[in-house]
Amino acid sequence: MPYVPVLIPITWLVGLLSLALLGGGAYLLWAWYVGALVGTAYLVGGLVATIWTFLGHRILLLLWRRPGRDEPRAARDGEVRRVARPDGSDLQVEIYGPARGPTLLITHGLGTDSTAWYYAKKQLATRFRLIVWDLPGLGKSRGPSNADYSLATLARDLEAVVQLAGDGPVYLLGHSMGGMITLAFCRLFPRHLGRAVAGLVLVNTTYTNPVTTTSFSGFCRAAQKPLLEPLLHLIVWLSPLARLMNVLGYLNGSAHIQSALTGFAGTDTRGMLDFAARYTPACSPAVLARATLATFALDEAATLGTIPVPVLVVTGHLDRVLVPEASARMRELIPSARLVTLAPANHLGFMEQHEAFASVVTEFIEGHATGARPDVLGASPR
C-alpha cells in the first residue's frame, strides 16, 4: 500500500479501531459465555466483530473486485546477488532477462518491495536485462545499523547497484520514493549520467517535499510539523504495536480500502488489490516512518535542469499520492523530458495498466537506442 502523508493520522486511527474491533468482539464473546451479558444479540455481535476482524478482507474482495486472468504474486525467481554496504545494510538484488543489451534498473517505492514489479518482470525482461532491488529494511534487504534512511544514503545504495550492471547502457526507473532516490543519485553522481546511465524513467514521483505535491497539500503542509512528524516518530517508537495494527488492518480489509483509494483507479482486479494490501503487514512500520521523515527534506528542483540524458516521466491521471502536476513540472524543468499520462490509473498505474506501462517504457528505451522518437501506445502523451 502506498505510504501517503495525508493518510498517516487516518491510518493510525483505523489501526486503533482495528484493535477495538478485535478487543470488543473478544469481550462480548467472553462476557456472554460467563453470563455477564445475557442475550443472543451480544453473542451475535461478538461473533460478527470477531469474524470480520479475521475474514473481512475476503468478504470485501469477493464483493468489491473481479478476478483477473493473470494475478500478481510475490515471485523471486531471478539471479540473486547480495550487496553489502558500509552502514551494515545488505541489499537483495535480482537480475532477469538476457545478459546483453540495455539494462533497466528498477527502484521500487515506499510501502512495497521489488516483488511489486511482477508484470514488469514478465513483460520487460524479454527485451531487456532487468535489475530489481529491495530498499534497505524492506523485502529481503537488511536495514542499516545506524537507521539512516536519508535519500542521499539510499542514492549511494543505488549507485552500488548500478555497479552490478557492467557494460552497456543502463536506464534507471524509479517509482514514487524510488524516483526521489533516482533524482538524488543524479545530484550526487552526475559523472554517471551519459556514461553508465543512458536515461531515466520517473514514475509517479516528485522532486520536492511530497507533502506539497500530494492530495490535500494545504492540510499536509500545515500538519507536517505539529501532527505528521510526531506521529511518524510515535510509529518508530511503537513499531510492534503498529505492526499488529497493520496485520489486523489487512485481515479486516481496511488496508484494502486504503489501497483501493490511494493505489488504483477502479480497473484493478481482485488479485491486484489484495497484492497491494499485503504489503501493509509485510513492511516494517519503523522503516516506513523513518523513510517518510527523510522525504520531507527532498528538494531536487535545481537538479532537474542539470540532467543531460533523456527522461521519460510517467504519471497516472488520478494519482492522489503524488499528483500529476508534479510530473508536469518535472517535464518542464528537465531539458530532455517527455511526459506520459496513463489512464485510468492512480499511484500504482504500473500495475493497474501494466501492458500500457510496459509498452511506454519499451518504446522509450528502444526509441532512444535507435535515435527515434517513440510513439506511445495505450497511454496519453503530454
Secondary structure, 3 states (H helix, E strand, C coil): CCCCHHHHHHHHHHHHHHHHHHHHHHHHHHHHHHCCCCCHHHHHHHHHHHHHHHHHHHHHHHHHCCCCCCCCCCCCCCEEEEEECCCCCEEEEEEECCCCCCEEEEECCCCCCHHHHHHHHHHCCCCCEEEEECCCCCCCCECCCCCCCCHHHHHHHHHHHHHHHCCCCEEEEEECHHHHHHHHHHHHCHHHECCCEEEEEEECCCCECHHHCCCCHHHHHHHHHHHHHHHHHHHHHCHHHHHHHHHHHHHHCHHHHHHHHHHCCCCCCHHHHHHHHCHHHHCCHHHHHHHHHHHCCCECHHHHCCCCCCEEEEEECCCCCCCHHHHHHHHHHCCCEEEEEECCCCCCHHHHCHHHHHHHHHHHHHHHHHCCCCCCCCCEEC
